């Protein structure tokens, strides 16, 4: 009798956690490598689950792929590790035991870390090895990303007629991380040909039962669940799962009531859990009908309007000249000079004040606090920079909800300078997300969906800027990066400062076909010392000999250096003015009088241009 024929008639029991059992015995390294170095340990785990009542066991190959094994320097052992895993499982299997080749998901919350092409190559290599070893089927497990699951499932269906189990993982009950409901995800995976579809990992029985209550019985596929035993506790440096086997016995009966026909366990489960579930359903037939719980009506999502009813910067800059100015929050306590500068710039007619997020990895007064104070004082638009360096995924989401609640909807998503270059080189850089991932997360918030897939209760309306570094050797590669950011949802770009007229022209030529507008960065020099620091110590930025000579000629005369720095900046503005609608002025050292004068210069040029147009008419 085949696996699918068995499922048609009865409830089958899967195995539990392999890693948990090995971890319990003191193994704390690459579990898949043990197929080679300690095969008997892996064999004993398989045997223990079979003795407990498992009808289906998984090969110890969850992470036996190039991407994950390369972390341990084991990428050359992929074939042998997978091959040996199947041999061990088959040695352990009883005549009635089904051996499924397990392939785990790759993508985590850093979705951009691996492209779909990488995932496809990675998946095919492992799939072909497992199929060549004649496993009874393929089990795809712990796929948080539905796009990844769809991609690998389609590949598997083209390569084999063996049964395929497709288990997705949830952060929140009832919904995938992209906001897709479990019901819709299961329906899609059934259409793509999965034979068994279910949930595994992260959640325990309670939330998996809750998730399945809204899922109808499938037309052609069967349902499966592999819950965690509980949430893990951290005890004396080790992760510990605690859950009563009796609870799992009761849960198995409830899983059956939800129409599940394959029941196993994931993280924290042991042979005792599997035995309890096997005993609970051993004499029970699968259900063929179930009452589906009506999904709760979600609160209507409402876009919160900007109180000033201003058009987004990306739309404004397409229609007219637009000037935004960066004014960094102070490094020391005291906001008077900063707020004076914010008011002076607002009076000069800027479209937004941008506030860096601890630039150069040096602590400053929170740009959120500074932005609120400046907004209260000036009534102007604040553009808040958000780095991936200082906040983990939890903190970033909390920060975004806070920004939205305060009416600050203009943001710049950037990776952030690494901590080692700042005032505290021993501090930790978080980087849970890349700038690409952060852009995607913000856009997901704009759909009213949190990272975990749960509704936020309202849609945010963030306008998302992304950083552009044109100070690179190969500008074409930088443009490719911009296109990638646009694909992730960037609305417009803000560039690092440029100090060459030709470079501004080159940037224009290289980016003129982009769909997103660019604000060209210009920062006035303040002294020869400042010029030499930028030229020699800021990565990627080089000043021309003529600019350095002009600043050096000013000597220690501050006023002369000021005028020379302004003259250089105005010359750059003259070039940018004819090519870009957006100009991004960067205020050095809180010397806002410089950027006020440059703002006035831009507006005067705009006025003169308008007058010339009228004259010609």
Secondary structure, DSSP 8 states (H G I E B T S, - for coil): --HHHHHHHS-EEB---HHHHHHHTT--S-TTTHHHH-HHHHHHHHHHHHHHT-SEEE-S-TT-SHHHHGGGT-GGGHHHHHHHHHHHHHHH--TT-EEEEEEE----S-GGGS-HHHHHHHHHHHHHHHHHTT-SEEEEEEE--HHHHHHHHHHHHHH--SEEEEEE--SBTTB-TTS-BHHHHHHHHHHTT-SEEEEESSS-HHHHHHHHTT----SS-EEEEEE-SS--EEETTEEE----HHHHHHHHHHHHHTTEEEEEE-TT--HHHHHHHHHHHTT----S--------------B---TT----HHHHHHHS-EEEEE----SSS--HHHHHHHHHHHHHT-SEEEE-SSGGG---S-HHHHHHHHHHHH---EEEEEESSS--HHHHHHHHHHHHHTT--EEEEE----GGGSS-TTS----SS-HHHHHHHHHHHHTTB-TTS-B-SSB---EEEEEE---SS-HHHHHHHHHHHHHHT--EEEEEE---HHHHHHHHHHHTT-SS-EEEEEE----HHHHHHHHHHSTT----HHHHHHHHHTTT-HHHHHHHHHHHHHHHHHHHHTT-SEEEEE-GGG-HHHHHHHHHHHHHHHHHHHHHHHHH-
